[in-house]
Every structure is written in C-alpha cells, then in structure tokens.
Amino acid sequence: MPADENFRDKLDVLREQGRRLCEPSRLAIDKGVSKRVFAALIHISYIYAHNIHGFTDYVIEVNPRHVVFYKRMLGFKDFGGERECTRVGAPAVLLRLDLDYMGAQIRKYGGMMEQHGGERSFYPFFFPTWDEPGITDRLRQGRN
C-alpha cells in the first residue's frame, strides 16, 4: 500500500492484530459532485472492500487541512500522526476507518437522504441496506 512508505510502523501494528487493511486512493472529488454521487462511490468501495474481499479497515493519508472533512463526513479517526509524505513532499496525516463502524453507520442512516434529521455525515446518502446484497452480487458477477 502507498501508506506503507511513510507509516509502515503504524500499519504493521494493525496487521499484527489480524486486521486486513485497504487503502482507497484518490478520494478527492470535484466540488461540483453531489453528495449522492460521492456517497454512492464510497458505498460501492465499501461493498467491494468489506463484503467481497473481507478487508477490515480503510487507511488513508491526507493533507492535514482535509482531516476534519474525513472525520466528520465518514468517521475516520487519527491513527498515525502527521509526517512528511515522501511521494508528494507535503505533510500527511494517517487516518483509519474500521469498516465494521462504517457498516453500522450505513445500516443506521443509509437511504435516509434528506430525512436524516441532524446527521451531518455522508451516510444518509448511501444506498439503503436492502440494496446492498444486490449490489454485492452484481460486483461479484463482474469479477468473473
């Protein structure tokens, strides 16, 4: 994973605990993309990573100015502190998201759209949970 270049020591701790790590990349989306489209892309990546491949955690390296966004909108947590990213020559913060937590948020808020009350994350814009088995099956079929 690219994050191993700068944070291998932190990631190896998770691996030693039996965690299966996945690093989604290029999560930056044009500001004109709707919440629904962004949420759909992230939900599909979750289904592919967790349901199909059995990954347990997302890890991402982000510029410090983007940390609040990923924490608030998806529930990422600080995991490795800030270090220099050797690939881009800028500061990077390692964040982690337990995919069991993500699944719980999808079950709680998925498909609610504007009826989400005060929830400010992207989870209300994810697919409803009853859509997930069909999406999972279609993704599995596409792998064959």
N, C-alpha and C positions, 0 to 999 in steps of 0.2 A: 504494500500500500504506500502511496506517496507520503502519508503522515509518518511512516517509519523513519524517513530521512531525518526528521527533526525531533520526533517524540518516541522513538522505539522503546526507550526505557519505561515510559509510562504505559505504552500499549502492551508490552510484554507482561506487565502485572495483570492486566485483564486476561491475556492469553493463558497465563499460569492458573487463573481461576476457572478455566474452561470456557471462557467467553469466545464467541465467534464474531470477529469484527468485520465490518464492511464500511468502506469509505465512499459515500456518494460524492461525486465531484461535479463541479460546475453547476452549483445550486443557484448561482446568481441568475436572476430572471429580469428581463426588461421591465421597467417600471410600468409600462402600459399593459402588462399581462394581468388579467383579472385574478382575484383570489381563487375563484373556482378552478381556473386552469392550473394555477400553481399548486393548489391543493390536490387536484387530480393527479398531476405528475408525481407529487411526493407520495400520495397514497399508492399509486401503482409501483413506485420504487420500493415501498414498504412491503407490499404483497410479494414482489419478486424476491426481495432480500430475505424476509422473515418466513413467509408461508411456503415458498418454493425451495429456497436454499438453506433455511434454518439458521440464518445469522441472528445473533442476539443483540448486537449493538451497532449503531451508526457512530462513527467518529469523523469529525471534520476539523480542518484547520481553517480559521477565518481571521481576517484582519480585525484587530480589536474594536474598530468602530462598528462592526456588524454583530458583535457578540449579543447585545441586548435584543436585537431582532430575532435571532435563532432561539434564544432562551424564551422570550415571550411568545413567539408565534408557534414553536414546535416543542418546547420543553427541554431543549438541550441544557446540559449542566457543564460547568467548568471541570476540566479534568487534568490538564497538563500545564497550566500557567501560560505565560507568554514567553516566546522565544523568537529568535530571528529565523524566518523561513529562508532556507538556503536556495530554494528554487526561484524565488522572486525578489529576494533581498529586501524584505519588509517584515515587520513584526507579524506574528501569527499566534493565535490562541487555540489550543486544542479543546474541543467540546465533545461531549459524549451524550448519546441518547439511547437509553435502554429501550429496545423495541417492544418489550412487554408493556412498558409505560405507554408507548405510542399506541399499541393495540387497545389498551384500556381507554385512552382518550378518544380513539376512533369509535369504540363501542358506546361511549358516553355521549359524544357530540356529533358523530358522523351523520350527514344528511340533514342536519337541522337548518342549514343556510341562515336566513335572517331570523329564524325563531329561536336563536341560541341564547337569548337573554343577554347577560353581561359578559359572556365568554369572548375574549379578545384574540384567541389563538386562531390558527387556520383550521382547526379540527372540525368546526361546524360545516366547513366547505368540502370536507372529504366525502367520499361516497357513503351512503348508508350501509350498515353492516350486512344487510341481506344481499347487497350487490357483490360483496367480496368473494363468496365461493364461485360465482360465475366468472368473475374477472380472473381469479386464480386459475380456474380450469382453462380459460382461453389463453392465458400466458403459458401454462404448461403445454398446451397443444402447439403453440408457436415454437416451442423448443425442439419438437420432434422433427 
